[in-house]
Amino acid sequence: MKAAYYLKKHAIDLVDLDIPQPQKGEALIKVKYAGICGSDLHVYHGAHPTAKFPVIPGHEFVGELVELGEDACTDIKSGELIVAQPFSACGVCEACITGNDNVCQSLKLLGAHMDGCFAEYVTIPAKKMYRIPSGFDLKLAALAEPLAVAVHDVRRSGLKVGQTALIIGGGPIGIFIAIVAQLAGAEVYISEVSDFRLEFAKNMGFNTLNPMNPDFEMQAAEVTKGKGFDVVFEVSGSKAGIASMTKLAKISGTVMVVGMASDKHPVDTTSVFLKQLNLLGVRIHSQEAFAAAVDILNNGKLNDQLTRLISKTYALKDVKKAYDYVLSSTDYFKVLLEV
């Protein structure tokens, strides 16, 4: 099979590899579309804290079930279309048995710790698969995984109907969170410095704030009537975003740490103490959140908005061109590979 391959840091090549064989409890999937994620680029740059080289990157995909390994438990049949939660966990540690397998100490993520989906075929745990109806837009189905991230983040935040939410960072995951937070009934604001992303967010119908504006803090206070935001999602991973996240949250509000920072940045713990803030981390998504994301896709309520996030599509054979684009441009949201 053809596969994109990280041989080492800053090196991606299209190579020929053997088609993987599904092991016990696994499924072999023929990939149709795969999405390039910011975490794939973290791995590419050698900035992912636990990823190993060499590896096939990619964890966002839609595909067709080809074959099941021994003891694979599923009612999905060969030939059916699926999306899948892209990691495996031990199933026996405290995190796993309490329903938090996304933070399993032995967690293995596609494209970081085991070969991913930027290939013609990929193997995954069969229990992580979810059926996609025949005739469904496959490009849209490829967004299931980042949508699940947003569902998980919003659910963990406890965001309620009528509350205010600020998303610091209007990139792909920031926009996914904004879409889901709005679906949950919140008044959503996006803080972003990029003119392209600000304009895109405005065209999506979101309120926007530019932290480079000298009146930024005054504007934030004005829209929250001086209280601050009920929930702040820090998605940028930037020093400035992390510095401001606790200041912008209201008393007894919630701050969600979503972005993966490349360095360790100071957090204003005085604000956490004085305002009795809830400071929560999130990683990937729960299986419950992934199932909910699939349901959201299938009911079609958000599909018009989600379709607008697909910026470009490249053939797998042009993966180097795709990487040249995503590494040199910021004027995009989701780039897909057609396999």
C-alpha positions as CSV (number, residue, x, y, z in Angstrom):
1,M,0.0,0.0,0.0
2,K,1.0,3.6,-0.4
3,A,1.5,5.6,2.9
4,A,2.8,8.9,4.0
5,Y,5.7,8.3,6.4
6,Y,7.6,10.4,9.0
7,L,11.0,8.8,8.8
8,K,12.3,11.5,11.2
9,K,11.6,15.1,12.3
10,H,10.7,17.4,9.4
11,A,10.7,14.5,6.9
12,I,7.5,13.2,5.2
13,D,7.7,10.8,2.2
14,L,5.3,8.7,0.3
15,V,6.4,5.0,0.6
16,D,5.3,1.5,-0.2
17,L,4.5,-0.7,2.8
18,D,2.8,-4.0,3.4
19,I,-0.9,-3.8,4.2
20,P,-1.2,-4.3,7.9
21,Q,-3.0,-7.4,9.2
22,P,-5.7,-6.9,11.9
23,Q,-4.7,-8.5,15.2
24,K,-7.0,-9.8,17.9
25,G,-9.9,-7.4,18.5
26,E,-8.8,-5.1,15.5
27,A,-10.4,-4.1,12.2
28,L,-8.7,-3.4,8.9
29,I,-10.0,-0.2,7.3
30,K,-9.6,1.1,3.7
31,V,-9.2,4.8,4.2
32,K,-11.3,7.2,2.0
33,Y,-10.4,10.6,3.4
34,A,-8.1,11.8,6.2
35,G,-7.7,15.2,7.8
36,I,-4.5,16.9,8.7
37,C,-4.6,18.1,12.3
38,G,-2.4,20.5,14.2
39,S,-1.2,17.6,16.4
40,D,0.1,15.9,13.2
41,L,2.2,19.0,12.7
42,H,3.4,18.8,16.3
43,V,4.7,15.3,15.5
44,Y,6.2,16.4,12.2
45,H,8.2,19.1,14.1
46,G,9.3,16.8,16.8
47,A,7.3,18.8,19.3
48,H,4.8,16.1,20.4
49,P,5.8,15.1,23.9
50,T,5.3,11.3,23.5
51,A,5.3,10.6,19.7
52,K,8.0,8.3,18.2
53,F,9.6,8.1,14.8
54,P,9.2,6.5,12.3
55,V,5.5,6.5,12.0
56,I,2.6,7.0,9.6
57,P,0.9,10.2,10.7
58,G,-2.9,10.9,10.9
59,H,-5.8,10.1,13.2
60,E,-8.8,11.8,11.6
61,F,-10.4,9.6,8.9
62,V,-13.4,7.9,7.3
63,G,-13.1,4.6,5.6
64,E,-14.6,1.2,4.7
65,L,-14.4,-1.9,6.9
66,V,-12.4,-4.6,5.0
67,E,-11.7,-7.3,7.5
68,L,-12.0,-8.2,11.2
69,G,-9.3,-9.8,13.3
70,E,-10.0,-12.6,15.8
71,D,-12.5,-11.8,18.6
72,A,-13.3,-8.4,17.0
73,C,-16.6,-7.4,18.6
74,T,-18.9,-5.4,16.3
75,D,-22.1,-5.6,14.3
76,I,-20.6,-3.6,11.5
77,K,-20.1,-5.6,8.3
78,S,-17.4,-5.6,5.6
79,G,-18.0,-2.9,3.1
80,E,-19.8,-0.6,5.5
81,L,-18.5,3.0,6.0
82,I,-17.0,3.9,9.4
83,V,-15.3,6.5,11.5
84,A,-13.3,5.6,14.6
85,Q,-12.0,6.9,17.8
86,P,-8.3,6.9,17.0
87,F,-6.6,5.5,20.1
88,S,-6.3,2.3,22.1
89,A,-6.1,2.0,25.9
90,C,-5.2,-0.8,28.3
91,G,-8.7,-1.2,29.6
92,V,-7.6,-2.1,33.2
93,C,-6.0,0.9,34.8
94,E,-7.9,3.3,37.1
95,A,-8.5,5.8,34.2
96,C,-9.9,3.1,31.9
97,I,-12.2,1.5,34.5
98,T,-13.7,4.9,35.5
99,G,-14.6,5.7,31.9
100,N,-11.6,8.0,31.2
101,D,-9.6,5.8,28.8
102,N,-8.6,9.0,26.9
103,V,-6.1,9.6,29.7
104,C,-5.0,6.0,30.1
105,Q,-1.3,5.9,31.1
106,S,-0.7,3.4,28.3
107,L,-2.7,5.3,25.7
108,K,-1.6,4.9,22.1
109,L,-2.8,7.4,19.5
110,L,-2.9,6.8,15.8
111,G,-0.2,8.8,14.0
112,A,1.9,9.3,17.1
113,H,2.5,6.0,18.9
114,M,1.3,3.6,16.2
115,D,0.8,3.9,12.5
116,G,-2.0,6.3,11.5
117,C,-4.4,6.9,8.6
118,F,-2.4,8.8,6.0
119,A,-2.3,5.5,4.2
120,E,-4.5,3.3,2.0
121,Y,-5.2,1.0,4.9
122,V,-5.1,1.3,8.7
123,T,-5.9,-1.0,11.6
124,I,-7.9,0.1,14.6
125,P,-9.6,-1.5,17.7
126,A,-12.9,-2.8,16.4
127,K,-14.8,-1.5,19.4
128,K,-13.8,2.1,18.5
129,M,-15.7,2.0,15.1
130,Y,-19.0,3.8,14.4
131,R,-21.1,3.3,11.3
132,I,-21.7,6.0,8.8
133,P,-24.8,5.7,6.6
134,S,-24.4,4.8,2.9
135,G,-24.4,7.9,0.8
136,F,-23.2,10.3,3.5
137,D,-20.8,13.0,2.5
138,L,-17.4,11.3,3.2
139,K,-15.5,14.6,3.4
140,L,-17.9,15.7,6.1
141,A,-17.6,12.3,7.9
142,A,-13.8,12.9,8.0
143,L,-14.5,15.7,10.5
144,A,-16.0,13.3,13.1
145,E,-12.8,13.2,15.3
146,P,-12.2,17.0,15.7
147,L,-16.0,17.4,16.2
148,A,-15.7,14.9,19.0
149,V,-12.9,16.9,20.6
150,A,-15.2,19.9,20.7
151,V,-18.1,17.9,22.1
152,H,-15.8,16.5,24.8
153,D,-14.5,20.0,25.7
154,V,-17.9,21.6,25.9
155,R,-19.4,18.8,27.9
156,R,-16.5,18.8,30.4
157,S,-16.8,22.5,30.8
158,G,-20.4,22.2,32.1
159,L,-21.4,25.1,29.8
160,K,-25.1,25.9,30.2
161,V,-27.8,27.4,28.0
162,G,-27.6,31.2,28.1
163,Q,-24.1,31.4,29.4
164,T,-21.2,33.2,27.8
165,A,-18.2,31.4,26.3
166,L,-14.9,32.8,25.1
167,I,-12.7,30.8,22.8
168,I,-9.1,32.1,22.8
169,G,-7.8,31.0,19.4
170,G,-9.9,30.9,16.3
171,G,-8.2,28.1,14.5
172,P,-9.8,24.8,13.5
173,I,-10.4,23.4,17.0
174,G,-11.5,26.8,18.2
175,I,-14.1,27.0,15.5
176,F,-15.3,23.5,16.2
177,I,-15.7,24.4,19.9
178,A,-17.5,27.6,19.0
179,I,-20.0,25.6,16.8
180,V,-20.7,23.1,19.6
181,A,-20.9,25.7,22.3
182,Q,-23.4,27.6,20.2
183,L,-25.4,24.4,19.8
184,A,-25.4,24.0,23.6
185,G,-27.1,27.4,23.8
186,A,-24.2,29.7,24.8
187,E,-23.4,33.2,23.6
188,V,-20.1,32.6,21.9
189,Y,-17.1,35.0,21.4
190,I,-13.9,34.2,19.6
191,S,-10.6,36.0,20.5
192,E,-8.1,35.9,17.6
193,V,-5.3,38.0,16.1
194,S,-5.4,36.7,12.5
195,D,-7.5,38.9,10.2
196,F,-8.4,35.9,8.1
197,R,-9.6,33.9,11.0
198,L,-11.5,36.9,12.5
199,E,-13.3,37.5,9.2
200,F,-14.1,33.7,8.8
201,A,-15.5,33.6,12.4
202,K,-17.7,36.7,11.7
203,N,-19.0,35.1,8.5
204,M,-19.8,32.0,10.5
205,G,-22.0,34.2,12.7
206,F,-19.8,34.4,15.8
207,N,-18.9,37.5,17.9
208,T,-15.2,38.3,17.6
209,L,-12.7,40.2,19.7
210,N,-9.1,41.0,18.8
211,P,-6.7,40.9,21.8
212,M,-4.3,43.2,19.9
213,N,-6.9,46.0,20.1
214,P,-5.9,48.5,22.9
215,D,-9.6,48.4,24.1
216,F,-9.7,44.6,24.2
217,E,-10.2,44.2,28.0
218,M,-12.8,47.0,28.0
219,Q,-14.7,45.3,25.2
220,A,-14.6,42.0,27.0
221,A,-15.9,43.6,30.1
222,E,-18.6,45.4,28.2
223,V,-20.0,42.3,26.5
224,T,-20.1,40.4,29.9
225,K,-21.5,43.4,31.8
226,G,-18.3,43.5,33.8
227,K,-18.6,40.0,35.1
228,G,-16.3,38.1,32.8
229,F,-17.1,35.0,30.8
230,D,-18.8,31.9,32.3
231,V,-16.4,29.6,30.4
232,V,-13.1,30.4,28.8
233,F,-11.6,27.9,26.4
234,E,-7.8,28.5,25.9
235,V,-7.2,26.8,22.5
236,S,-4.2,28.8,21.2
237,G,-1.5,27.3,23.5
238,S,0.2,30.7,23.3
239,K,1.9,32.6,26.2
240,A,-0.5,35.5,25.8
241,G,-3.6,33.4,25.7
242,I,-2.5,31.4,28.8
243,A,-1.7,34.7,30.6
244,S,-5.1,36.2,29.9
245,M,-7.4,33.1,30.3
246,T,-7.9,33.5,34.1
247,K,-8.4,37.2,33.9
248,L,-11.2,36.9,31.4
249,A,-13.2,34.3,33.4
250,K,-15.9,35.4,35.8
251,I,-15.9,34.7,39.6
252,S,-16.4,31.0,40.0
253,G,-16.1,30.6,36.3
254,T,-14.4,27.8,34.4
255,V,-11.2,27.8,32.4
256,M,-10.6,25.0,29.9
257,V,-7.0,24.3,28.9
258,V,-7.4,22.9,25.4
259,G,-4.4,24.1,23.4
260,M,-1.1,22.1,23.5
261,A,1.6,24.7,24.4
262,S,5.0,24.2,22.9
263,D,6.7,25.6,26.0
264,K,5.7,25.9,29.7
265,H,4.1,29.2,30.3
266,P,3.1,30.9,33.7
267,V,-0.5,30.7,34.8
268,D,-2.0,33.4,37.0
269,T,-2.8,31.3,40.0
270,T,-3.7,34.4,42.0
271,S,-6.8,34.9,39.8
272,V,-7.6,31.2,40.2
273,F,-7.5,31.7,44.0
274,L,-9.2,35.0,44.3
275,K,-12.0,34.2,41.9
276,Q,-12.3,30.5,42.9
277,L,-12.0,29.4,39.3
278,N,-12.4,25.9,38.0
279,L,-9.3,25.2,36.0
280,L,-9.7,22.0,33.9
281,G,-7.6,20.2,31.3
282,V,-8.9,18.1,28.4
283,R,-7.3,15.4,26.3
284,I,-8.6,14.0,23.1
285,H,-12.2,12.9,23.9
286,S,-14.3,10.2,25.7
287,Q,-15.9,7.5,23.7
288,E,-19.3,8.9,24.8
289,A,-18.3,12.2,23.2
290,F,-17.2,10.5,20.0
291,A,-20.5,8.7,19.8
292,A,-22.3,12.0,20.3
293,A,-20.3,13.6,17.5
294,V,-21.3,10.9,15.1
295,D,-24.9,11.4,16.1
296,I,-24.6,15.1,15.5
297,L,-23.1,14.4,12.0
298,N,-25.9,11.9,11.2
299,N,-28.7,14.3,12.2
300,G,-27.3,17.0,9.9
301,K,-27.9,20.0,12.2
302,L,-24.4,21.3,11.9
303,N,-23.4,20.0,8.5
304,D,-23.7,23.3,6.6
305,Q,-21.4,25.0,9.2
306,L,-19.0,22.1,9.3
307,T,-18.7,21.9,5.5
308,R,-17.4,25.4,5.4
309,L,-14.4,24.3,7.5
310,I,-13.0,22.2,4.6
311,S,-10.5,24.4,2.9
312,K,-8.7,22.1,0.5
313,T,-8.4,18.5,-0.6
314,Y,-5.2,16.8,-1.9
315,A,-4.7,13.3,-3.2
316,L,-2.5,11.1,-0.9
317,K,0.1,11.0,-3.7
318,D,0.4,14.8,-3.3
319,V,0.9,14.6,0.5
320,K,4.1,16.7,0.2
321,K,2.2,19.5,-1.6
322,A,-0.4,19.3,1.2
323,Y,2.3,19.7,3.8
324,D,4.0,22.5,1.9
325,Y,0.6,24.3,2.0
326,V,-0.3,23.7,5.7
327,L,3.3,24.6,6.8
328,S,3.5,27.8,4.8
329,S,-0.1,29.2,5.1
330,T,-2.4,30.2,8.0
331,D,-5.3,31.0,5.7
332,Y,-7.1,27.6,6.0
333,F,-9.0,25.5,8.5
334,K,-9.2,21.9,7.5
335,V,-7.1,20.2,4.8
336,L,-8.1,16.7,3.7
337,L,-6.2,13.9,2.0
338,E,-8.2,11.8,-0.5
339,V,-6.8,8.3,-0.4
